[in-house]
Each structure stands twice: as C-alpha cells, then as structure tokens.
Amino acid sequence: MFTDLLQLSRRSGFAPLWGIMRKHRADPFVLSCHVDGFSLELVYRPEPNDEARLVRVLQEMLNRVIDAGGRLSVAQDKILDAPTFERMMGADAINRFRDLKGRYDGDTIFQPHLFRRLFG
C-alpha cells in the first residue's frame, strides 16, 4: 500500500516535504485511527496554483487507504469530509460516538471545527 501511495505521489508530480512511518496497535477508542500495523504520514507544501490538483491527488490516496481497510488521522487531514469519514470509521462507530456525544454534551456545547466538518 505504501509503495502504491508513493508511486501515485511521484506520478502526480508532487514530492512530499517529509514522510514518517510509525507502528501502531489497535486501541479501544470509539473513533480511533489506529489499527494494528503501520502508518505513513506524508506532508506536502504545494505552490498556490497547484493546491486544487494536490487535493485531487490526496483524495485519491484517501480512497485507496480506506478501500484497503486503513484509516487517516482526522486531526492531521484537512480534506476528509463527513461521508468519507463515515465510510472509513463505519456507521456503528459513528452511531456509538453520536450516542456518547448526546449523553455527555446533549446541547452540543463543544463543537470544534473538526467536529462540525465531520458531523455537520
């Protein structure tokens, strides 16, 4: 998978500024991005006129990762939208989170930008 992502990046003409590989273990959190295995973080800094093209490449990478059963760190990613997030995490996890959110923050007082982007 990592080779595929790096080749897609190379073919698109975007070279990451840096990449970090980490080893993870699954954890019990409802909306965790960690699964057993490795993660790859790629950081890009496009020229202003290339941002839209980079977003398309990153969306392709995102879809490949999700199709392979992987996940993205939502705190690191800026292009993940609500439907794709639900596809990545699964409806059961999303519903469990919504139940917890309703139980402990029924008035939705805590709404960071990330929450509004991923939960509407």
N, C-alpha and C positions, 0 to 999 in steps of 0.2 A: 504494500500500500504506500509506504513512504517513497519508494522509488517512483511509483506512478505519479504521486503528487509533485515530486521534484522535477520529473520529466515534463509534466504539464506546465509547471512554472517556467522551465527553460524554454519550451516551445513557444510559450506566450511572449517571451522576451522580458519577463520580469525576474530579476535576481533578488532573492531575499537579502536584507542587510545582515541578518544573522538567523541561525536556526539553533534550537535547543531540543535535545531529546531527553525525556525523563521516563523513569519506570514508575508505574503506579500499581496499586492494589485496589480492588473494589471496596467501597465503603457503604455503610447503611443509610446514608442521607437520601432523602426523597428525590432531590434534583441534582444529584452528583454527576459531574462529567467524568469521574474516574471509573475506569473498568480495569480488570486485570490486564496488564500489558504495558505498552509503551505509548508515549505521546510525542508528537513533533510540533514544536512551535516555530512558525516562520513569520518573520517581521519584514514588512515591505514599506518603502517610502517612495511612492511614485511621484513623478512630475505632475503638476496640477492638471495638465491636459491629458494625462493618462489615467486619472482616477476612475472614470467610468469603466474603462476597459479592465482595470485591475479588479474592480468589484465583480465584473462578469467572470473573470478567472477564479476569484475566490469563491463565488457561488458554485461554480463547477467543482472546485475542490471540496467544498462543504457537502455537496450532494454525494460525491464519491465516498467521503468519510462516513456519512450516515448510511448509505447503501451497504457499506462494509460492516456496519454494526458499531461504528465508532461514535464518539461524541466530541463536541467542542466545548471549551471553557467559555461560558457565556460572558464572563467578566472581561475576557480578552478579545472577544469578537464583536464587531460593530455592524455586521451585515445580516446576522441571524434575525429572522422575523418570527412572529408568533406561530404561523402554520408549520414552518420548518422546525422550530423548537419542539412543537408537539410531536412531530414525526420522529425527531431524534430521541426524545425522552419517553414517548409512549403516553397514550391517553390515561392509563391507570395512574402513572406517576403525577401527571398534571392534575388529575382529579383529586388525588390524595393531598397535593400541595394546596389546591383551592380549598379543600375542607379544613386543613390546618389554618390557612390564612383567615378563613371565615370565623373559625373558632377563636383565634387569638387576636385578630385585627379585623373584626367584623365591619368597622367603619372605614376600613382601608386608609388608615392614617399614614401608614408607612408605604410610600409609593415612589421609590427612586425611579429614575428614568429607565433603568433596565427592566424593572417590573412593568412599567407602562408599555414598553416596547414588546415584551414577551407575553403579557397577559391582557393587554388592551385596556 
